[in-house]
Amino acid sequence: MKRTPLYDVYSAYEGVKIIEFGGWELPVNYKAGIISEHNAVRNAAGMFDVSHMGEIIVSGQGSGEYVNWLVTNDLSHLGIGEVIYSPMCYPDGSVVDDLIVYRLDSDVYFLVVNASNTDKDYDWIARENPVASSGMLPDSVAVENVSANYCQIAVQGPAAEKIISSLYPAAGAVGFFTFHRDAEIAGCRVILSRTGYTGEDGFEIYGAAESAPAIWNAVIEAGKPYNLLPCGLGARDTLRLEAKLPLYGHEISAEISPLEANLSYFVNLDAGDFCGRDALLKEKEEGIPRTLRGIKMIDKGVARQGYPVYLTGENQATGMVTSGAKSPVLDEFIGLVLIKRGTGLKIGDTLEIEIHGKRKKAELVKTPFYKKKYVQSGQ
Amino acid sequence: MSNVVKGLMYTKKHEWVKIEDSKARIGITDFAQEELGEIVFVELPEVGGTYAADDEIASLESVKAAAAMYNPLSGEVAEVNEELEDSPELINDDPYENYIYVLTFSDPAEIEDLLDSDGYSAFLDTLED
């Protein structure tokens, strides 16, 4: 079982609950509990150890074109100091992973990938994709899995800027989806980016693995006047669900295309070739088979991943649940469902979800369930 | 270390049973609520429903997971704790005070199969660090 560089710090906290997650031992919640941690991020601030996330550096002459070909979004306008989100697809249009790309320098791209996909992604990027496997990757392009060298700490919530500014005075100048490459926190050099996975304003801090405890403890101290709480994976999941941020293995996967997951904003079919483009273009022309929609339970119950979804009274399932939880902010049972396109269902219509063998009524609702509160770019 | 109350009977599936004449008041243990985390929904059984021992009778949904609850004694459901419909978190607050249902049991011999508090504590010791 793998542990992050912060394991010794948080495992000593009273009331921490550690679980196995994708081969890692990680806190699912601390003493306050998932709901309090969730609310801290919405109303004050929360801090997450996300050092299990993978980091892959693609560098050298031609690296920009190469990364741009690997991902579905268009990176051609990505400046140094900017960040972009994108799915990365197989040639058949299904998803290898979703990631964020940092342009650290003119020919240096820092890719942050899902923890459990890190090795798979590295193999895909370095060797297995059609360009690399056919020997068409220029020798000048280097691909390195640097995950073990980095810690990642996310500080999220309306008080995040004040907290981080007290440690790094220029934090307020870091605009949404940009970063400072040479920021300093607690005497440690870090990449400080205005990004996150909660639907709130906030920062993600990447430092050397060995500097993790110093950064963590400095943020804990700086956060005290603002009621910052350490938060676990449980709150991270309910926060991202309220904001309708996709989770690999749930809303997107090797069986679900980004168009089906309504991520077409991040699939740029008009900006040149990329891996999976032909398949996605064909899917778009022939009709995207499924669509990701939001539901609220009318009958109480938690709709969890894989539960079948039915049009009212029908016997054949029209889709499945991809994620579900009780929303702490709305105090409602919410979920995302991947259902057939063209059912004619509108917002407010009801459908049925089978929960523990019983059909329960749910209502189609607008998403995101919680309106994201990001800072404006360039603010 | 989880709280175990003397005078109650227990199962290895972490239910507690309080025998009250011909009825049994049933809930989940402190260990179970601790493992589940914050409970957000309880699917209660129907009053009047009959269940055999070890039948799945209720389900508990927490912020982390869904857990089935198994009926410890054969019988008929006499009462459910309706307070849990709106306030399932009461189980986290006090799992022994906030029962889930009351059963009129049909086979008193099955009580012999339950653990007493010492037996349950010893069982927990085999699970906890």
Boltz contact constraints between the chains, C-beta under 6 A:
constraints:
  - contact:
      token1: [A, 33]
      token2: [B, 38]
      max_distance: 6.0
  - contact:
      token1: [A, 34]
      token2: [B, 38]
      max_distance: 6.0
  - contact:
      token1: [A, 34]
      token2: [B, 63]
      max_distance: 6.0
  - contact:
      token1: [A, 35]
      token2: [B, 38]
      max_distance: 6.0
  - contact:
      token1: [A, 234]
      token2: [B, 63]
      max_distance: 6.0
  - contact:
      token1: [A, 300]
      token2: [B, 41]
      max_distance: 6.0
  - contact:
      token1: [A, 302]
      token2: [B, 61]
      max_distance: 6.0
  - contact:
      token1: [A, 326]
      token2: [B, 40]
      max_distance: 6.0
  - contact:
      token1: [A, 356]
      token2: [B, 59]
      max_distance: 6.0
